[in-house]
Amino acid sequence: MTTAFDPIDLSGTQLTNRIALAPMTRSRSFGPSHVPTDSVALYYAQRASAGLIITEGTQPSVVGQGYPDTPGLHSAEQVAGWRKVTDAVHAKGGKIFAQIMHAGRIGHPDLLPGDLIPVAPSAVAAEGKIYLHDGPKDLVTPHELTSEEIRETIADFVSASRNAIEAGFDGVELHGANGYLIHQFISSTSNRRTDEWGGSVEGRTRFAAEVTRAVAAEIGASRTAIRISPGNPLNGIGAETELEATYTAFVQQFDPIGLAYVHVVENTRELTNVLRKHYSGTLVLNAKTEGPTSSAELALIEDGVADIISFGALFLANPDLPERLKAGGPYNTPDPASFFGGNDAGFIDYPSLAGN
């Protein structure tokens, strides 16, 4: 029987276990250059006992930024900053993928230089507010990307992925979930286009598919992954139509490519099982639970529902989580007040079982 503590071959990348650090925005890459700091390097190195680390969302371009103090992968300075992170993780025997995240319409002009405004498949604002350093502000109506600009945006993802490999990452995860740009193209709520980038299931998933194929062609499919969240209404996506048909068709097209993995933010176990049936590659699952993902979800690997389980808040608060899961605890309690920004408190000061 396969367990969470068994190794796995991730399309050539050897993982020591099947426990992943889920991508979580931490907003601690300060200043106008948005370069990861030494504390960011320590944060990830502390969690290098994960089979796989997936970083916080990292913008592929200036206009892709959605929140204050998030890192980028579009400048030489950022590449050098991330190199410190990957070196620190690899020195402890860890494996790390960069999550490439274009926020799309989830952002604000005050975050962007000059007269830039957030972009999206359609000029449809998401309901809600964005929290900036000077307080909450309404989300704005984004600029609708032209076909030429869509191609340029795909090129931005490719360039950022190439930069990630230059920075020493073992691969990249494309953020196609949680209401950000790739998800905005997939959903009929945010994508009102009638050209080849919208309308039908094929049209709405075209951007996601072309980004994934273009990145795979640049850095290799074995170093390329994608995260999806079928039915997740976050960031104004709302109720998605043709849910099973859309995501089944989407994952099926990646079977012949040989991606490193598909990462599913679970909506229902029924849909997870359907996707599992139609995708034969490695499936990383962020399981739907009543509270934070816990040791109980490790049974999903034993049952064959998933190949790897990703942990968010529990891993944030327990840098040595695989050891604690194996021992049955105890667990540090996460502090939500320090999740999104701040100093090193609630970032790199959670103790390990060894007390350091």
LUMGUKE-455380 format. One line per field, with one value per residue (C-alpha): residue in three letters; residue number from 1; x, y, z. Coordinates in pm, 1 decimal, padded with zeros to 6 digits. Layout:
<recs>
aa: Ala|...
i: NUM|...
east: X|...
north: Y|...
up: Z|...
</recs>
This chain:
<recs>
aa: Met|Thr|Thr|Ala|Phe|Asp|Pro|Ile|Asp|Leu|Ser|Gly|Thr|Gln|Leu|Thr|Asn|Arg|Ile|Ala|Leu|Ala|Pro|Met|Thr|Arg|Ser|Arg|Ser|Phe|Gly|Pro|Ser|His|Val|Pro|Thr|Asp|Ser|Val|Ala|Leu|Tyr|Tyr|Ala|Gln|Arg|Ala|Ser|Ala|Gly|Leu|Ile|Ile|Thr|Glu|Gly|Thr|Gln|Pro|Ser|Val|Val|Gly|Gln|Gly|Tyr|Pro|Asp|Thr|Pro|Gly|Leu|His|Ser|Ala|Glu|Gln|Val|Ala|Gly|Trp|Arg|Lys|Val|Thr|Asp|Ala|Val|His|Ala|Lys|Gly|Gly|Lys|Ile|Phe|Ala|Gln|Ile|Met|His|Ala|Gly|Arg|Ile|Gly|His|Pro|Asp|Leu|Leu|Pro|Gly|Asp|Leu|Ile|Pro|Val|Ala|Pro|Ser|Ala|Val|Ala|Ala|Glu|Gly|Lys|Ile|Tyr|Leu|His|Asp|Gly|Pro|Lys|Asp|Leu|Val|Thr|Pro|His|Glu|Leu|Thr|Ser|Glu|Glu|Ile|Arg|Glu|Thr|Ile|Ala|Asp|Phe|Val|Ser|Ala|Ser|Arg|Asn|Ala|Ile|Glu|Ala|Gly|Phe|Asp|Gly|Val|Glu|Leu|His|Gly|Ala|Asn|Gly|Tyr|Leu|Ile|His|Gln|Phe|Ile|Ser|Ser|Thr|Ser|Asn|Arg|Arg|Thr|Asp|Glu|Trp|Gly|Gly|Ser|Val|Glu|Gly|Arg|Thr|Arg|Phe|Ala|Ala|Glu|Val|Thr|Arg|Ala|Val|Ala|Ala|Glu|Ile|Gly|Ala|Ser|Arg|Thr|Ala|Ile|Arg|Ile|Ser|Pro|Gly|Asn|Pro|Leu|Asn|Gly|Ile|Gly|Ala|Glu|Thr|Glu|Leu|Glu|Ala|Thr|Tyr|Thr|Ala|Phe|Val|Gln|Gln|Phe|Asp|Pro|Ile|Gly|Leu|Ala|Tyr|Val|His|Val|Val|Glu|Asn|Thr|Arg|Glu|Leu|Thr|Asn|Val|Leu|Arg|Lys|His|Tyr|Ser|Gly|Thr|Leu|Val|Leu|Asn|Ala|Lys|Thr|Glu|Gly|Pro|Thr|Ser|Ser|Ala|Glu|Leu|Ala|Leu|Ile|Glu|Asp|Gly|Val|Ala|Asp|Ile|Ile|Ser|Phe|Gly|Ala|Leu|Phe|Leu|Ala|Asn|Pro|Asp|Leu|Pro|Glu|Arg|Leu|Lys|Ala|Gly|Gly|Pro|Tyr|Asn|Thr|Pro|Asp|Pro|Ala|Ser|Phe|Phe|Gly|Gly|Asn|Asp|Ala|Gly|Phe|Ile|Asp|Tyr|Pro|Ser|Leu|Ala|Gly|Asn
i: 1|2|3|4|5|6|7|8|9|10|11|12|13|14|15|16|17|18|19|20|21|22|23|24|25|26|27|28|29|30|31|32|33|34|35|36|37|38|39|40|41|42|43|44|45|46|47|48|49|50|51|52|53|54|55|56|57|58|59|60|61|62|63|64|65|66|67|68|69|70|71|72|73|74|75|76|77|78|79|80|81|82|83|84|85|86|87|88|89|90|91|92|93|94|95|96|97|98|99|100|101|102|103|104|105|106|107|108|109|110|111|112|113|114|115|116|117|118|119|120|121|122|123|124|125|126|127|128|129|130|131|132|133|134|135|136|137|138|139|140|141|142|143|144|145|146|147|148|149|150|151|152|153|154|155|156|157|158|159|160|161|162|163|164|165|166|167|168|169|170|171|172|173|174|175|176|177|178|179|180|181|182|183|184|185|186|187|188|189|190|191|192|193|194|195|196|197|198|199|200|201|202|203|204|205|206|207|208|209|210|211|212|213|214|215|216|217|218|219|220|221|222|223|224|225|226|227|228|229|230|231|232|233|234|235|236|237|238|239|240|241|242|243|244|245|246|247|248|249|250|251|252|253|254|255|256|257|258|259|260|261|262|263|264|265|266|267|268|269|270|271|272|273|274|275|276|277|278|279|280|281|282|283|284|285|286|287|288|289|290|291|292|293|294|295|296|297|298|299|300|301|302|303|304|305|306|307|308|309|310|311|312|313|314|315|316|317|318|319|320|321|322|323|324|325|326|327|328|329|330|331|332|333|334|335|336|337|338|339|340|341|342|343|344|345|346|347|348|349|350|351|352|353|354|355|356
east: 00000.0|00130.9|00147.0|00213.7|00564.1|00669.3|00880.1|00738.6|00889.5|00745.8|00823.8|01193.3|01201.4|01244.2|01037.8|01114.6|00747.9|00398.1|00335.3|00341.3|00355.6|00059.9|00111.5|00016.0|00042.7|00267.8|00327.6|00678.8|00873.8|00896.3|00982.3|00924.6|01142.2|00937.2|01242.0|01224.6|01417.5|01654.1|01358.6|01168.1|01463.6|01464.3|01087.1|01103.6|01422.5|01254.1|00990.0|01231.2|01123.8|00814.2|00824.7|00743.4|00735.7|00511.4|00581.8|00343.6|00192.1|00462.2|00366.2|00499.8|00480.7|00432.2|00062.0|00014.5|00052.5|-00260.9|-00156.5|00099.6|00448.6|00412.9|00722.9|00784.4|00981.7|01020.6|01349.0|01712.4|01699.1|01401.6|01573.7|01877.2|01651.9|01478.1|01814.6|01887.5|01558.5|01615.9|01976.1|01858.0|01589.9|01819.5|02090.1|01841.6|01748.6|01415.1|01240.9|01065.9|00832.4|00751.8|00384.3|00335.8|00027.5|-00119.3|-00392.5|-00583.7|-00874.8|-00797.8|-00577.3|-00581.7|-00421.7|-00260.6|-00040.5|00079.1|00316.4|00209.7|-00136.3|-00154.6|-00478.7|-00559.2|-00640.1|-00885.7|-01055.1|-01353.0|-01416.7|-01616.6|-01527.0|-01524.2|-01734.0|-01544.3|-01246.0|-00869.9|-00667.2|-00375.9|-00136.1|-00367.5|-00681.4|-00948.6|-01045.5|-01309.5|-01199.1|-01200.6|-01327.8|-01029.3|-00894.9|-01017.0|-00718.9|-00698.6|-00598.8|-00250.1|-00227.5|-00337.8|-00044.5|00186.5|00051.1|00120.3|00474.4|00500.3|00416.1|00680.2|00943.7|00868.8|00889.8|01225.5|01338.4|01221.6|01447.3|01734.9|01665.7|01710.5|01351.6|01277.1|00968.4|00670.5|00305.2|00072.7|-00200.4|-00524.2|-00736.8|-00906.7|-01039.2|-00711.0|-00639.8|-00628.5|-00942.6|-01104.4|-01069.3|-01214.9|-01525.8|-01822.2|-01888.6|-01573.0|-01517.4|-01786.5|-01584.5|-01732.2|-01404.0|-01177.1|-01084.9|-01439.4|-01789.0|-01763.1|-01580.3|-01301.2|-01282.7|-01285.4|-01016.5|-00800.3|-00595.3|-00514.9|-00425.6|-00205.8|-00022.6|00045.4|00162.6|00382.0|00549.4|00595.0|00755.8|00997.4|01106.8|00981.8|00648.9|00812.5|00884.6|00540.8|00227.6|-00105.9|-00339.4|-00718.2|-01014.3|-01331.0|-01638.2|-01446.7|-01644.1|-01352.4|-01273.6|-01605.4|-01598.2|-01935.5|-02108.4|-01929.5|-02139.1|-02071.9|-01836.5|-01768.5|-01755.2|-01521.7|-01263.6|-01281.1|-01206.9|-00936.5|-00737.4|-00778.9|-00579.8|-00278.5|-00257.3|-00043.3|00184.5|00328.8|00298.7|00468.0|00125.0|-00220.3|-00300.4|-00671.0|-00827.3|-01115.4|-01479.9|-01648.5|-01503.0|-01730.4|-01571.7|-01222.8|-01292.6|-01415.4|-01100.3|-00888.0|-01057.1|-00988.0|-00631.6|-00369.5|-00081.5|00021.6|-00263.1|-00186.3|-00492.8|-00572.2|-00859.2|-01189.3|-01228.5|-01429.7|-01119.0|-00751.9|-00622.0|-00510.8|-00349.8|-00686.0|-00642.3|-00329.7|-00564.5|-00657.3|-00316.3|-00364.6|-00708.2|-00568.9|-00775.7|-00458.5|-00083.7|00021.9|-00165.6|-00093.3|-00118.1|-00167.8|-00213.6|-00101.6|00231.2|00261.2|00255.1|00452.5|00774.7|00852.2|00501.8|00595.5|00766.5|00466.6|00221.9|00421.6|00430.5|00063.2|00145.7|00156.4|00085.4|00146.9|-00163.7|-00157.1|-00193.5|-00425.6|-00327.9|00018.7|-00080.8|-00070.3|00223.3|00404.5|00748.5|00916.0|00662.0|00425.4|00656.1|00983.7|00938.0|00712.6|00910.5|00991.3|00962.7|01334.8|01270.0|01441.5
north: 00000.0|00344.2|00596.5|00969.0|00895.6|00697.1|00861.4|00945.4|01016.2|01344.9|01303.2|01275.3|01488.1|01253.5|01350.3|01201.0|01196.5|01283.6|01584.0|01924.7|02280.2|02446.7|02789.1|03065.6|03441.4|03578.7|03936.3|03986.7|04083.6|04450.1|04756.3|04854.7|04572.4|04294.3|04076.9|03786.6|03869.3|03659.3|03587.5|03442.8|03211.4|03100.2|03047.2|02801.0|02633.6|02567.0|02366.0|02171.8|01839.0|01861.7|01625.2|01932.2|02304.2|02520.9|02889.4|03175.5|03322.8|03507.5|03759.3|03701.0|04071.4|04412.3|04420.7|04070.6|04187.0|04157.9|04232.1|04445.5|04303.9|03993.7|03870.3|03870.0|03665.2|03923.7|04099.4|03999.5|04126.0|03901.9|03601.8|03663.9|03691.3|03364.5|03197.1|03249.4|03074.5|02772.6|02736.4|02736.1|02473.5|02251.0|02270.7|02098.3|01836.6|01990.4|02032.1|02355.5|02470.8|02838.0|02919.6|03164.5|03375.2|03653.9|03813.2|03954.3|04168.8|04105.0|04404.4|04781.4|05068.4|05194.3|04883.3|04945.7|05204.5|05479.5|05448.3|05068.4|04907.5|04539.5|04328.9|04046.3|03847.0|04087.2|04433.0|04292.5|04398.7|04145.7|04233.7|04309.4|04504.7|04477.7|04549.5|04788.1|04950.7|05251.1|05044.3|04858.0|04978.5|04868.4|04639.2|04826.1|04744.7|04582.9|04644.1|04375.2|04210.7|04221.2|03907.2|04050.3|04130.7|03776.5|03644.4|03887.3|03764.7|03404.0|03513.8|03670.1|03334.5|03167.4|03427.9|03402.3|03023.2|03045.9|03285.9|03036.2|02766.1|03016.2|03091.8|02723.8|02607.7|02242.3|02344.3|02579.1|02554.8|02774.9|02925.8|02843.0|02858.4|03085.6|03347.8|03475.3|03537.7|03180.5|03095.6|03417.5|03289.4|02948.1|03087.5|03219.5|03463.6|03660.8|03564.4|03718.0|03698.2|03572.7|03524.2|03219.1|03293.0|03259.6|03121.4|02742.5|02515.9|02487.1|02865.1|02940.6|02682.9|02783.0|03042.1|02797.2|02526.3|02750.9|02893.4|02542.6|02411.8|02716.4|02685.9|02310.0|02372.3|02621.2|02441.9|02086.8|01928.3|01736.2|02069.7|02218.1|02183.7|02362.0|02430.2|02435.0|02493.5|02366.6|02533.9|02763.5|03094.6|03293.2|03642.6|03694.3|03384.6|03271.4|02956.3|02803.7|02644.1|02305.6|02228.1|01858.8|01890.3|02190.3|02044.8|01689.4|01813.2|02038.9|01772.4|01509.9|01717.4|01711.3|01333.8|01294.7|01587.5|01438.6|01730.4|01707.6|01715.0|01869.6|02034.4|02032.3|02259.7|02030.3|02127.1|01789.3|01441.9|01326.6|01572.3|01484.6|01119.4|01210.3|01411.1|01128.9|00889.9|01113.7|01216.4|00943.8|01169.6|01272.3|01435.7|01674.5|01740.0|02024.1|01840.8|02002.2|01971.3|02120.4|02291.9|02300.8|01996.5|01745.2|01403.4|01244.1|01342.4|01128.9|00832.8|00976.9|00865.5|00515.2|00501.7|00613.2|00933.7|01144.4|01095.2|01394.2|01597.2|01969.8|02143.6|02517.1|02678.0|02367.1|02369.7|02745.3|02699.0|02373.1|02396.8|02029.8|01910.4|01570.9|01474.4|01589.5|01404.6|01086.1|01130.8|01228.2|01580.8|01797.7|02092.8|02466.4|02681.6|02917.1|03290.6|03435.8|03793.9|03736.0|03543.4|03831.4|04059.2|04196.9|04127.4|03798.3|03727.9|03457.3|03395.6|03234.9|03199.9|02893.8|02633.9|02285.9|01979.8|02012.9|02362.6|02565.2
up: 00000.0|-00097.4|00186.4|00214.2|00338.5|00031.9|-00240.5|-00581.2|-00920.7|-01045.4|-01415.8|-01337.8|-01021.8|-00726.9|-00421.5|-00079.6|00026.4|-00099.4|00123.9|-00046.4|00079.7|-00092.2|-00252.8|-00008.3|-00053.3|00222.6|00088.9|00220.7|-00093.1|-00008.8|-00214.3|-00576.3|-00711.6|-00542.2|-00476.2|-00227.4|00089.7|00299.4|00528.8|00231.4|00164.2|00528.0|00528.9|00240.1|00362.4|00697.8|00506.8|00285.7|00436.9|00217.7|-00074.7|-00283.6|-00206.6|-00424.4|-00376.4|-00324.8|-00640.7|-00837.1|-01103.9|-01457.4|-01547.9|-01390.6|-01476.9|-01337.8|-00977.0|-00766.1|-00409.3|-00223.1|-00166.3|-00381.3|-00567.3|-00939.9|-01189.7|-01464.2|-01379.1|-01332.5|-00973.5|-00897.5|-01054.9|-00831.6|-00525.6|-00604.5|-00661.4|-00289.5|-00211.8|-00435.3|-00318.5|00045.0|-00024.2|-00228.7|00039.9|00271.4|00013.5|-00087.5|-00423.0|-00514.9|-00793.9|-00857.2|-00887.3|-01173.4|-01100.1|-01312.8|-01100.7|-01397.9|-01283.7|-00915.0|-00848.2|-00850.2|-01048.8|-00726.4|-00728.1|-01082.8|-01231.2|-01470.7|-01619.1|-01612.8|-01497.7|-01432.1|-01739.1|-01801.1|-02079.3|-02063.3|-01921.7|-01628.4|-01276.2|-00996.1|-00694.1|-00378.5|-00254.8|-00266.9|00047.7|-00007.6|00237.2|00267.2|00317.4|00118.8|-00230.0|-00477.3|-00756.7|-01087.9|-01435.0|-01608.0|-01954.9|-02197.0|-02356.7|-02734.8|-02923.6|-02968.0|-02596.6|-02514.0|-02716.3|-02535.0|-02200.5|-02296.6|-02381.7|-02033.0|-01873.6|-02090.6|-02003.8|-01630.6|-01647.9|-01822.7|-01550.6|-01287.9|-01429.9|-01445.3|-01077.7|-00993.5|-00954.6|-01024.3|-01221.5|-01233.3|-01140.5|-01348.1|-01130.7|-01310.4|-00995.3|-00740.5|-00978.0|-01123.6|-01492.6|-01625.2|-01426.4|-01550.7|-01907.1|-01814.4|-01642.2|-01841.2|-01554.0|-01624.7|-01988.7|-02210.1|-02531.9|-02856.5|-03043.3|-03033.6|-02669.8|-02533.7|-02582.9|-02595.4|-02352.4|-02608.0|-02645.2|-02272.0|-02195.3|-02491.4|-02301.8|-02021.0|-02269.5|-02482.6|-02180.7|-02052.6|-02390.1|-02451.6|-02110.8|-02156.9|-02495.9|-02337.3|-02017.4|-02072.1|-01983.2|-01697.9|-01526.4|-01597.1|-01383.0|-01346.5|-01055.9|-01107.3|-00875.8|-01046.6|-00902.2|-00667.2|-00662.7|-00515.3|-00645.3|-00817.6|-01040.2|-00900.6|-01016.8|-01316.1|-01590.6|-01753.6|-01466.6|-01523.2|-01902.5|-01886.2|-01651.5|-01781.4|-02133.8|-01994.8|-01806.1|-02078.7|-02326.4|-02094.4|-02066.1|-02381.4|-02287.0|-01969.3|-01727.0|-01388.0|-01223.0|-01209.3|-00874.2|-00785.7|-00524.7|-00439.7|-00484.2|-00432.9|-00393.6|-00674.8|-00917.8|-00793.7|-00871.7|-01219.9|-01291.2|-01153.2|-01393.1|-01693.7|-01605.6|-01569.4|-01462.7|-01112.3|-00919.9|-00634.5|-00419.4|-00183.5|-00019.1|00078.5|00454.2|00738.3|00876.6|00774.8|00588.0|00850.5|00888.6|00807.5|00442.2|00409.4|00364.3|00024.4|-00099.2|00041.0|-00125.3|-00461.6|-00476.8|-00510.2|-00545.0|-00333.6|-00069.7|-00034.8|00301.6|00351.7|00693.7|00882.4|00695.9|00738.5|01117.0|01130.3|00929.4|00998.8|00908.9|00756.1|01083.6|01286.9|01061.4|01100.6|01477.9|01503.5|01624.9|01824.1|01595.7|01625.1|01577.6|01276.3|01341.3|01071.4|01162.6|01016.4|00704.7|00455.4|00521.3|00820.7|00963.5|01053.6|01328.4|01210.9|00917.0|01019.4|01398.2|01423.5|01621.9|01499.8|01720.5|01780.8|01917.8|01646.0
</recs>
